[in-house]
Every structure is written in structure tokens, then in C-alpha cells.
């Protein structure tokens, strides 16, 4: 168990995790994926979570993003006890504060790029014109304003991931959670995505937590945290 | 508010266009059948609605195709409570083509108008009709259909009755054109009984049945019984009942067709329920990952439930509205042709209202289980399934 929290950088903690445990049941067996993990991540940081398969990286990311609930321990994001939120509040909180970027992009194939990016804004009170203005800004930021009317199958993998990033940032969230964002891309496209994430971190102050297997991707982060068998160890990025 | 989700709903329907098309087409057929069944029942029922409770029909006890003696008229008139009596006979008239048939009855003009006070016609036309033994009172619908005007001579043909010279052509003059209050069927011609009796070749002294107006609706049964008793044990016994009861019994016989149709429509609706539910379940299964993504983005459980239900209702509403439109169109296009057999064949307004409720119910019930499954979807597990 990590008795001492791993601090990733100095400054204000945006993510504060204490004694986090996550168990899964597989048939009759209980599997402990995260074992009393404590961690602080500072506002504006860019953190890479590395570790072998099954080490609990994605589980930790899901817990931070409020997609799953811990078995025990506390989890604060921006001062809010995420682990105590109800299902409904958790959904609203995710919509307002977290942007998710997936390895397989997870775009809706029947929607155009701009409609995909618009999705999180449907939950806001913005009118169509305001939504479209934000969508255009997000697509411009990722360099895809000219592909707004294209469907995912008409885009390259790198472009799809950029649409995914635009969707993640369109609500201007505090936290960007990336699960293997370059895992399905070639090196060139992967680098473009990493450049984009770096820019979002450096220029827009987004706090980014990125799960990756790729040391090349992890190099772009300010800090690298290693997870193994549900426990943390810190390393430099 | 809901409008912003429409592109999302519409895009879900575009995912498997062929499947959506066939599902909508199946629902269309179900609602088309419903619309046609409702039109048929409406047409059958409309006769009952206009039939008067203060009018009795006395016909041969064996069958209405058997004739009664014309001499019964004076005896029926003498019954206490009887206000007016008119003989009627099925004339079997057609014009130009044997397919152009319409109800035509030789009758006593003055008694007829006393019995049917709802008939509206100009006073001078009424008098002209009374005065001309070969004159005809023609319903507005027939006059409009054939372009007949007052004063026109019309060669009516009879499928049953021949004149003394052996001809089946009866030249009559249109002396009056009548209307009825809203919704009344004006596809009917009334001739003079005297002229008919004098000119017909066969069945002299016999008529089809008697229409009787009584002064008190509450005495309809007693008067009917009295008339029937009067002719009991005679060669031509009568069976008297109110016009409405007669119309209802006719509808009940023919209406079995409507009941059978209703049963078929119910079975079709049930099948549609299964088809739509299966389509929705399949659609939700295929989109497990996408639904999980929507939930990740912050869509609530209720929101996802509502979205799947809305999608299901959208499918049933599209199919249903198209089906009802087709039924309405068939009524408009073919109603006039069917009028001689089924007057008023069209989708009644209440059927439209009911159909909207059925569409909603079908959509909600068919989408309920898939929507529930979508709502209960656990994000992490669903994303992992991809």
C-alpha cells in the first residue's frame, strides 16, 4: 500500500486521491485492481500513467473521470468528493468538468464531425448558434474546420482522434482524461495528437492525465507515474 | 428543447436504412389496415346513426325479399299511435351501366316526407313532385354524380321490375332534389308508388315493406307487437321492429366482417409490436458502445432512456402517420366509387385520434425493454465490450 501520496508537481491539487481501493468480481473471485492508492495531481499538469496491462491504469482513469466508483478511499477533483456524488450528479459533473479522449476515438459514425463535437453541448442551455460557434472554434483549434461536415469514416485515424479531442474540449473542461490517445495511430499521426495535447496543456492550461503504453508518448508529459499491480511509483517524464 | 436531439434521433434511424425502411413499411401496413377497418366500420355504422327510433319497419316475417299485400297499409294506419305509413319496394335501379346502382324505392310521396322530416327540399319542388306521378325525388349526391337537374328526364333501368310492355326502362322526371343534414347519405331516389303499381308487370297488389312513423318512441315495441299480431296466422305474417334496430341488426350481420377485420388488425398490431421491439433491441445492442460514450459525455440515465423511447416512437409515428395517410387517401379516392355499397366509407376523425394514441403506445411498449437496458448500461463495461 502507498502510505504516502505521490505528488506529481507543486501547486494546487486538482486531483486528490487517498487510500483508493477498487475491487472487481470475476465469478466467485474478487480481484483487487487498485490497492490503497494515494495521489495528488496539480492544476495545469500533464501526467502520463504507465504500466503493464492489467496494472489498473484505465481503472484509475475511469475513477478520476467518475465513470466508475471506488470500493473504498476518497477521490477529490477540484475540491469535490467525486466518490460521493449520486449517479445523476456524476453525469452532470462529467459534462461540465471532464473531457474524455479514447484510444478508438469513439465517435458516432452516423454523425458528421461537427455533430459529434456538438454532442456534449446538447446538455447545456446554449442555443444552436452558440453551440455551432463553439463547435467551429474547437474544430479550428484541432485544425479540422474544413472537415466539419465529414463523417468519421471519411476521415483518417489522426483526424478522427482530433475530432475526439475537439469533442473533449468543446465544453472547456478542467480536466482532460486520455486513454491511450495515440494507441491506434501511426507515429506521425500520434505525434500530431501529442503536439495538440501539449498545446492544450501549455497554452490553455488544461490538466491532462494520459494513460499510455508508449514511452515515446509518455516523454511528452511533465511527469510519468508507473502503476503496477494496483500500486504507484513515480518516475520522471 | 427536444428539437436539438432530433438530428441525433434521425441519425440513429439512418444507421441501418434498409432495416428502418422495412420496419416503417410494416408499421405503415398495420396502420393502413387499421384505417381501412375503421372506414368500413364507420360506413356500416353511419346507417344506424341516421336511422330513426320513431320509425318502424314492417316486413315479411320470412325474409325482407318476400312481398307483403298492399292492403295492409290501411290496417296499419288504423293502429293507435301510428302517424304515417308508406309502402316501399326495392326497385333495383341502375343508370347507363348495371354497375351504377343506387337505392330506389317507390313510395307514397306525402307519407314519405312526413316519415322523414329531415329531408330538405324546396317547397315548389315538393309540390311539383307530388303532382307528377312519374316524378322522382332525387338525392343531391346522385344528382351531382350524373349532373341531373330538376326537369330532366331520366331513363332508369330496373334489375327486378318490368313494365307492362316488357321493358325494364322506367322514364322518370327529376322533380325535386333533396338534401340531408350534415353527414346524411343522399344517394337515394324515391318514386311514386301509384305510378309503379300501375305500370309494373308482375306482383300486382304487393309491396316490399312498410315504413311507419309512430307518435311515441317509448311505444315502439308495443306498436310493433300489435302490428305483428294483427297479421299473425295470415299467409303473409309480418315482423316489425324499429328502423334503428333493423339497421343495427343488418350492421351486426355485416359488421362481423368489421369484427374479423378488427381482430386481424389487432393481430397485426401485436406482430408489429414484436417487430418494432426486436428492431429497437437490435439497434440498442449494436450501439452499446455509442450509448456508453453518450453517458460518458454526461447524458443521464433518464436521458438515454428517453432517447431510445423517442427513437422507437419516431419509428412507429412515421409508419403510423404514413399508414393513416394512405387509408385517408384511399377513402378520398375510392370512397365515391364505393358509396353505392358503403356510403360514407372514409377514415372517421376519431380513428385518427385513436391512431395517434396507438402509435405512441406501440412506440413506448416496443421501446420499453431496450430503453431500460440502455438506461442500465454500465459505462465501463460497455466501453470495454468494444
Interface residues (C-beta under 8 A of the other chain):
Chain A: X62 X65 X67 X68 X87 X88 X91 X92 X94 X95 X96 X100 X102 X104 X106 X108 X109 X110 X111 X115 X119 X120 X122 X123 X128 X131 X167
Chain B: X4 X5 X7 X8 X11 X12 X14 X15 X289 X290 X293 X294 X295 X296 X297 X298 X299 X300 X301 X302 X303 X379 X380 X383 X386
